[in-house]
Amino acid sequence: MKSLKYLAMAAAALPFVALSNAANAQDLVVAAAGNPGGLAVFVAQEKGFFSKNGVDVKVEIRNTGAELSKGLRAGDFDFAPAAFTNLPAALERGLKVRGIVGYVGAAFEKPSSDEVVALVASADSGINSVKDLKGKKVGVTFGSTGDVWLRQALKEAGLSINDIERINTRPPGLVSVLDTGGVDAVAAWEPFVFRAINKVVGSKVVKRGGDLVCFCAYLHGNPDTVYKNEDATQKFVDAISEAAAYVRNPANKQEVAEIGTRFVNMTKEEVLAGLDFWVYDPRIGDNTSKAFSQAVDLLIEQKKMKKTFDPADYLDSKFIESTMKRHPEWFADLADAS
C-alpha cells in the first residue's frame, strides 16, 4: 500500500474538479478535502476497507480548492469529491465527469441538508438574528457552499447580499478574523464553527442550517475512469459504502475521531464535534437529482450559470444500487427518502 500524504487542514467547501485516469486497473488514487467530510475515505484506508474490497488506493489530501483542482487536472487522481453548489457551473462549461457515490450530505433522504453550516457572531456585534446583519461585515469563503448558504439565509430574512459587507476569507482564517474584530460574524462550517465558539469569547451561533441548501458532495471520475474498468469502480464504491457505515456507527465514534486526526490537522474534539453535523450517506436517488437541480437554479439566479443541466448527465446510480442490493446491512441505519 502506498504511503499517505498528510497535509495541513483548510476545509474549503469542496470545489469542482477535473479528472483524468491517473492509475491503471485496480490501482486507484483518490482525493479528499482536508476536513471531516473526508472521513469515509480516511476510514476506508485506515481500516483496510479498500483492500478488503479489492482495490489498492492511495489517498491524497489537498488544502484548498485550487490545489485540488490543479492536482486533478494534472492527472494525479482517479476519483475526487465535488459539491453541488459549484460543480454544475463547471459541467455547463464542458467538464465531463460522472458522480457515482456519496461523499457527504443527506441528499438521498431529502434535497436539502445544511446543519453543518452556521452563522457565528461576536459578542459585541449586536447580531442576534440574520436580520441584524444589515450593514455588518461578514467573513465567508467566496464561492463556497457557506457563501451560497449565507445568500439564502439573507434572502429568507428579507435582505440581500448588498445589505452586508462580505469579506472573502479563506477557511483557516475564519476564526481569527472573527477573533480580531475584522468582521462582525462569519458564515462557516464544522469544525470552524466549533473552533469559533471555543476560541472567540462570547461568540454565539445565530443560525444553523435551516434546509436552505444542500451541503452535499459526491465522488466522481471522468467517463474513462468510471467505465473503462467497471469492476474496479464497483469495488471502490463498495469500499466507500462500507467505510461510511463504519463512520456512522455510534460505537465507532471515538475511533473514527482518532483516525481523522491522523489525516488532517484537527484535534479529536474538533472531529467529534463535526460528527454531530456531517452526514455520510453514499446513496444516490430521486432526491439527489432534486438537490442537484435546486443547486443549478441557485447558480442561475446568481448568474453563475446560464441554463439548466440535467442531473442524469452527471449522476450514475448503478454502482451504488449494486452495493445496496448486495450489502443491505451497510445501509440499514439510514432513513428512507422523504
N, C-alpha and C positions, 0 to 999 in steps of 0.2 A: 504494500500500500504506500502510495506516495505521501510525502510529508505535507503537513498543513502549513499554510501561510497565515500567521496571525498578525493582524494589523489593528491600529487604534480605532476606536468606535466613532462613528459620526451619524448613523441612523437617518440618513436622508430618506425622504419618503418614497422610496422605490421608483426610480425613474424608468423611462422607456429605454430599451436596449436593442442593439442589433447583434445578430449572432452568426457564427459560422461553424462548420463541422471541425472542431478542434482535435478530436480524438478518433481513433479507429475502433470498430467493432463494439465491444462492451467495456471499453476503457473510456470513461467519461470525465470531463471537467465541468464542475457545477459551481456557479457563482452564488453568493449570498450577500445581502447587505449586512453591515456590522451592527445589527440590533437584534432585539428579541424576536423579531419576525423571522429570523433565520433558524430558530431553534429546531424545527423539524429536520432541516438539513444537517445541523450540528449533531443532533442526536443520532440520525441515521449513520453518520460517520463514526461517532464515538462508540456507539453500541453495536456496530457491525451489521446494521440492517442492510446497508448497500451490498456488502459482500455476501451476506446470508441470502439475498435475493438474486445474486448472480451478476452484479456489476462492480467493476473496480472504479472507484470515484475519487478524484482529487477535488477538495473543496477550496475555493478561492474567495477571500473576503476583500471587499473594497470599501474605502472610507466614504466616498462621495459618489453621487450620481455620475459626475463627469468621469471619474476613474472607472466606474463600472462600464459605462458606455465605451470608453476608449479601449479597455481591455477586450471587450466583446467584439468590437469592430476589428480588432487586431487578430481575432480568431483564437483567443485564449480559452473560451468557454463553449460548452455544448448547450447547456441549459442555464437560465437565469431568470430572476423574478422581474416583473414589471407591474406597475399599478394602473388600475382602470382610469384614474384621474389624469393621466398624461399619455399613456400608451396609444389610445385611439388616434391622437393627432399624428403620431409617427406612422401609424398604419395608413392614414389618409395620404401621407407623403410618400408611400410606397414601400414601407417596411413589410417584409414577408415573414411572419412568424405564426406559430400555432401554439395556443395555450392548452396544456394537457393535464395539469394537476394543480390544485390549490396550494398556495404558499401561506398566505394569511387572509383572514376575513371570513365572514359568515354569509357570503353571497348565495350559497346554495339554499340556506334557510330563509333568507329574506334579502331583498335588493339593496338594503342599506344597513351599514354596520360600522359605527364610528366611536364606540366607547373608549377607544384607546387615545382619542384626541380630546384636548381640553383647553379652555381659556383660563390662564392663571394671571391674576392681577397682584400688584404690590400693595402693601398695607396702606400707604398714603396716597394711592391713586384716586380714591373716591369712586372706584368702579365696583358696583355691586350687581350689575346686570349687563347684558350685552348692549342695551340702550345707552348705558353710561360711557360707552366707548367713543361717542361723538366728540371729536376734537382731540382725541388722545393718540399717543404714539403706541403702536402695537408691533412687536417683533414677530416675524414669521419668515419661514423659508419660501421665497418666491417660487412658484411652480410646483410646490409640494402638495400632498393631499391635505396637509394642515392649512395651506393657503386657500384651497378650494372650500374646505370646511368653514373657514373664517368668513369667506364671502357669503356662504349660505346662512351662517348664523346672523350676519349683519342684515341680510335680506329678510330673514324671519322676524328680526326686531324692528323692521321698518327703516333701516339705514342702508347706505351703500358704501362701497369701497372708498368713495370720495369724501365720506364723512370722517375718516380717520387718516392718520399718517402711518402708512406701512413702512416698517424698517426691515429691509432684507437682511436676514440673519442666518448664517449657517447653523445647522442643528447644534454643534457643540457650544455655540455662543449664546444660545437662547437663555440659559440660566444666568450667565454672567451679565448679559445686557440688562436683564431684569434686576439683578442684584445691585448693579452700579447706578441704576436710575436712568439708564439710556432710553428705556421705554417704560410705559405705564403698565403694560401687560404683554403676554406672549401667547400665541396660539401654537401649542406644542403637542407632542405625543409621548408615550412612555418610551424610555424611562425619564425623559426630560421633565415631565410633569412631576413625577416623584422627586426628582432632584431639586426642582424649583421650590416645592413645598418644604423640603427639608433644609435647604440652604438659605433661602431668602426669608428672613424673619418677618412674620406677619403676612406672608403671601397666602393667597387662597384661590381655590378653584371656583370660578364664577359660573362656568358652564362646562359640562362634559357631554360629549356625544350628542344625542338627540335625533339620530337617524336622518342626518342631513345629507350625508354622502356615504359611499361605500369605501371604507378604508380596507381595500382588498387588493391582493396581487396574486398572480398565477405564474407558475414556472412554465417557460416556453422555450422552443427552439425553432430554427428555421426548418422549412419542409424537408430539406435533405437530411438534417439531423434526426428529425422525428420519424420519417418514413423509410429511410434507407435501411435501417435495422430496427424494425418494429419490435423485435424480441427484446432488444436492449432497452428501448423506450418503455416497454411494458414492465420490465424488471425495475427500471428506475422509478416508475410511478408506484409500483408495489412497495418499494423501499420507503419512499416518502410517506405513503399512506400508513405503513406500519409505524414509522417514526412519529408521525402526527398523533396516532392513537396513544403512543407511549407518553408523549408530551402532555396530552390532555388528561391522563390518568392521575388523579389527585395523589395516589400513593407514590408516584414518582416525582412529585413536585420539588423536593429538596435536591434530588439527584440531577434533575433537569436543570435546576438553577446552577448547580456546581458545573455542569457541562457548559452552560452558557458563559460562565466566567473564564473558561479556558479558551474560548474562541474570540471573545470581544472584551473590550476594556470596560467592564461593568462589575460592580460588587454583587454578591449573591442577593443582597437585599433589593437591589435595583431590578434584578431579573425576576425575583419573586413578586415584586410589585407589579411588574408588567404582565405576569402570567394571569393576573386577575382581569386583564382587559384584552390582551391579544387573543385572537381566535384562530385555531389551527384545524380547518375543515378542508380536506383536499377535494371534495366533491364538486362536480360541475352539473348544473341543471337549468331549469327554466328561469329561476330567479337570478342565476349567474348572468344569463343573457339580458335580463331586465336591468341588472346593475350596470352592465356594460353600456347598454343603450342610454340609461339615465346619465351616465358619465359623459357620453357623447353629446347629449343635449346640453349639459352644463358647459362643455367645451365650445359648442357652437354659440351658446349665449355669451360666453366670454371672448368670442371671436378668435378662438384658437383653432377651430375647425370650420369648414365651410358647409359640409353636408353630412348626412347620416352615414353610418358604417354598419353593415350587417354583422352582428356578433358571430354568426355562423361561419364567416370568413376568417375568424380568429380562433374561436374555441372548438376543440375536438374532444368530446367526452368519451370516446370509445375505449380509451385506455383505462380511465378511472372506473368506467362502468364494468369492465372486465375484472378489475381488482375488487370492486364491491360484490360482484357475483361470487367470486372465488373465496373472498375473505370477509364475510359479513361481520365477523367478530371485531374487526378493526373500526367499524362504524356504528356499533350497537349503542354507544353512549350519545350519539349525535341526534339532535332534534330533526324531525321531518320538515320538509319545506312548508312554509306558511302560505 
